[in-house]
Amino acid sequence: MDIFDKVVNHMGALGKFSDMGYGYYFFPKLEGEISNRMTFRGRDMLVWSLNNYLGLANHPEVRHADAEAAAKYGMGYPMGARMMSGQTIYHEQLEHELAAFEHKEAAYLLNFGYMGMVSIIDSLIDRHDVVVYDSEAHACILDGLRMHLGKRFVYPHNNMERFEQQLKHAKNVTDKTGGGILVITEGVYGMAGDCGDLRGILKFKDQYGFRLLIDDAHGFGTMGRTGAGTSEEQDVMDQVDVYFGTFAKAMAGIGAFVATEKKIIKALAFNMRSQIYAKSLPMPMVIGALKRMELIRNHPELKDTLWTIVNALQKGLKAKGFDLGKTNSPVTPVYFQGGIGEATQIVADLREEHAIFCSMVAYPVVPKGVLMLRLIPTAIHTLEDVDYTINAFSEVKKKLDSGKYNSGIIPPLADKY
């Protein structure tokens, strides 16, 4: 078989829907200033789909810092990988600030979060080691584990009884191989919005002697007293061995970082292939991240405003009978019963009748028969936005419950490849 024929005939779980609503459901174009309101297909929309938790994307100080750095350094500087020619004092300064913020000895910048996580896992473990990880782990974690030549054991999401069972299996293996155990969980799970049970996991640490790596992409900047993340929220910062955060969520930027012991950062810096063989994070991203960190540290009202919107939205939806699952973070999933047909019609109704833009999630990301609309509250949303959205969702729910939506897929006019 020709490889191209195989690829086209087997598009994958998401690709099989590629002809349905391209430009509308998939790869939509939001235009205008990044805000709570943007333009979609020529219409003003209330947007709940941007990872801009603290509203920093268009904060005037951030825009000024980004623009000034781009004007001074351009997008190319530094030219090259960190190890060869891409090192600057500003990269080091940002690392020092991130390490201090996370109460760790050291930190290392990553040019992109997804590939950074893949390389962290690849660098920390070898074939003698065993990984124990949560079943809801992000794709970047799963891709990192695909490279692992040793054993790995998965436990059902936040199920501590099964977690200990898998630790026992891992210990049996490492007793024979002489390796160690790495436990991987997320701080905030980006789809369901619930937090990893860090305290529950750490109760077993002394007994089994594992190291704990957490991916806190959605927790960094949003969780904890100072915004240092889910480990701060659960008061276990000193027990988390390796902390990973991205700039793509609360920081509304590009890049990521890993924070841990100084000797481990040194080892990672000399072994993470996605960093050694890739270009250093461009200077405007670094200077911009320094400004974002300054605002996160000095303006706690940004996080307070975020949580005012989060609490109003989640309490209001629950009061109207909506199922939000177990979220205890800003991530706000709204669950319905139905399939891809109902999902497309609900989304179209929200956009065409109510001018609300949010993302839909259907099988295989969620179980068959379940669909989810994921809302991302931010500090730039208003309480008026919240009230309007709750009322619109109530109208949509009435239609769904009365059977006005059906399983037939009738997408609106869409763009073409």
Steps between C-alpha positions, in 0.01 A plus 500: 500500500615851423559694822292793378203270428522360851513844660201628303292186559572490873469859620476414870244569771479872427603499136196296399296813566728719287236566234245611759505870565861588425541864595197482729534210745861424416770762433269799556643850451457743788602851397564831671658593830534207744215569739173371642343613172647424158380461143402163353389482138422871501296500822583626849523205741528455875800265517560233766774305322825689560773392741546853627411441864643820649422721202867562428486450122396860442609657827651837404827438689534159336429636153759773556764255625435259211517778241807666649689168516403415142616842380830477688592135435279379215346154499821321406721583798654296653582298192564137584442247774573591861801270526672638191414867450157569644583591860430849639491668840126544457441128457693446822316780680163352409616159622610646834165674544301189412703283738447747785127522422470121520731471805741278307880515474504556126290515185560456128315667214340285231435634153167316480307327775384190314841393375656614826294249696588223254869571554471533878358149523755365253786656698389395848453127444663204327397142427559391859253753639122474530239772450166510680262754351139620507267372227394856409855617434547756223613393154848647554548264795375203300734584213790522745408157632496356149876552497549316829655156455415382851175407673216741564181459700188714474242552776139622461473875539568607861423149628741467791418135572593400146793740513651306790441173318695630204775625731532146633536367145757768427695418816509131407656593168755748635608256771616280213634765263659729756314796350280765655134603483373820342140603572340744256178691554353830398431790732181610327349272236427722204180333383317402820647780710557289810837495674737210535489354850851608591450450873362151445792408275759633741369289789673206330828672424700388803385141467577462128777755453377646172564840346200717407469701178194723454381671184334817630427676171156618611594547866799729460383857562144401590525273804646558845527807719761670281417322175795262530272213404320191617787390722464828689122458508541158664793617718746243365749716310796359691398142419458537123832396345457638149261784416404574139308809390425670172473862388208415270223523759514758781798675339328519159834452330725234348749275676517298820730411787600220732606561862675258735836443673798680349686178421195360318458819297864468395441141391185596309673789325761260362254227402166644383521440127209731417703786651853403401409466134245782472515878494506692825187682614504835310580811698157667471347188660753513782474874567122471475498213748704706746234773485223244542674355806533848645127556461409161648717566806401862556134499401312224684177676402539343154453154647232628738301640207538171314356311796212746536399409145568128554288482813212698349498288183528163670253577780254648254514200266462254787201694632335449160555125523803465274750219559854640538656174613767529768673819392672694778700730273417774250445239227121473468367195315124480439381146432202396290366170374537448128737437216682692232173595331354667806837657576524670160146630522545635852819678399335641187201617704722674754697674227216589262220579746690620807837621361691283748819325391616201704668171421325165474649170607356167388604134474778379511615776737196432719302172522242408235164656567656796680583839358667790671522872449816637658498855629821681595422797728750784508566818694375706204153345502225690680215396727268614221674249271436232761129578536449513124677166451305322773171615345612392153608158627163461671324562168720247324440242773123536458533421130723200567269361769195542276665314213534795262856398427560165332789275414511610135806708420400812309799737518464863390680627192870431555830587342685243293856371507 
